[in-house]
Amino acid sequence: MTESKISLKKRKVRSFMLAFEKKDKTEDEIENELATTGMEYIQMKLPVAKITPEVEEMLTEKVEHNILRAKIREAKVEDLESVRALYNRSWMTSNTPYSSITLNSLKTIYEYPETIILIARVYGSDAAFVILDCEGPKNEYGIIAGLGVIPRFQRKGLGTVIGMAAWNYFKKKGVKELRCEVYKDNIVSYNFIKSIGFEEFGRKVYKSEDFDIDS
């Protein structure tokens, strides 16, 4: 993939996840932050070598004992409407503005060859998703581009379940390091990611031009 296509993909995925950072901010506040100081993201990494058999066993046990008994599948094109619905519900609250995503924009993300979407199904309904990507000269970095859980199943271990499914996917791919970015004010997500072994390795500020916002 050319550098221009990689940049376009990153902007598209980043704009897809931008709504998740709007829980405590209005549209005007987000736009002002993008235009002035920019939005600061914490870059997190977890070298695969640090995922010891003991850690993997502990996480596997958590998943196996999770009462939700989620079934994980890789999204197909016919699942994109469901993913869009999950996205729109994952962080929606009655008084919080957010940007819904178009089906065409989601299809663009889905069609990138290095990108896959996993869906967790609970009690017969789709309840969570995670977007996975691979980057680097040899696709050695496994990127968790975004993860969302609908309100009904938040704080019930479903994030760990689908996160473990992501790890199993990356393990088969032979990646050397897992990476993700977390908005600096998203304390809940930061603490969750840190709790499973990720460590901060940098910070990056994004401005409006770094996002590919749906028109």
HUVENNOR-V792656 format. One record per backbone hydrogen bond with DSSP energy under -1.0 kcal/mol. NH is the residue of the N-H (numbers start at 1). CO is the residue of the C=O. E is the energy in kcal/mol with one decimal. If there is no record, write none. Layout:
NH CO E
NH CO E
This chain:
6 2 -2.2
7 3 -2.5
8 4 -2.1
9 5 -2.5
10 6 -2.5
11 7 -2.3
12 8 -2.5
13 9 -2.8
14 10 -2.6
15 11 -2.4
16 12 -1.7
17 13 -1.7
20 17 -1.4
21 18 -2.0
22 19 -1.9
30 26 -2.3
31 27 -2.7
32 28 -2.5
33 29 -2.3
34 30 -2.5
35 31 -2.1
36 32 -1.8
38 33 -3.9
39 206 -2.9
41 204 -3.3
42 182 -3.8
43 202 -3.1
44 180 -3.1
45 199 -2.5
46 178 -2.4
48 176 -2.3
50 47 -1.9
51 48 -1.8
52 50 -1.7
56 52 -2.6
57 53 -2.4
58 54 -2.2
59 55 -2.4
60 56 -2.6
61 57 -2.4
62 58 -1.8
63 59 -2.2
64 60 -2.7
65 61 -1.8
66 63 -1.1
69 66 -1.2
71 121 -2.4
73 119 -2.2
75 117 -3.5
79 76 -2.4
80 77 -1.3
83 79 -2.1
84 80 -2.6
85 81 -2.0
86 82 -2.5
87 83 -2.8
88 84 -2.4
89 85 -1.5
90 86 -2.2
96 93 -1.1
106 102 -1.9
107 103 -2.3
108 104 -1.8
109 105 -1.7
110 106 -2.4
111 107 -1.9
112 109 -1.2
115 112 -1.6
116 132 -2.2
118 130 -2.5
119 73 -2.9
120 128 -2.5
121 71 -2.8
122 125 -3.2
125 122 -1.9
127 120 -3.3
128 120 -1.3
129 148 -2.3
130 118 -1.9
131 146 -3.0
132 116 -3.0
133 143 -2.3
135 141 -2.3
139 136 -1.8
141 135 -2.6
142 177 -3.1
143 133 -3.7
144 179 -2.7
145 131 -1.8
145 143 -1.1
146 131 -1.1
148 129 -2.3
150 127 -2.5
153 150 -1.8
154 151 -1.2
161 157 -1.9
162 158 -2.6
163 159 -1.9
164 160 -2.3
165 161 -1.6
166 162 -1.8
167 163 -2.0
168 164 -2.4
169 165 -1.8
170 166 -2.5
171 167 -2.8
172 168 -1.6
173 169 -1.2
175 170 -1.6
176 140 -2.7
177 140 -1.5
178 46 -2.2
179 142 -2.9
180 44 -2.0
182 42 -2.5
184 40 -2.5
186 183 -2.3
187 185 -1.8
190 186 -2.3
191 187 -2.7
192 188 -2.0
193 189 -2.7
194 190 -2.6
195 191 -1.9
197 194 -1.8
198 193 -1.6
199 45 -2.6
201 43 -2.7
204 41 -2.4
206 39 -2.5
210 207 -2.0
211 208 -1.9
212 11 -1.5
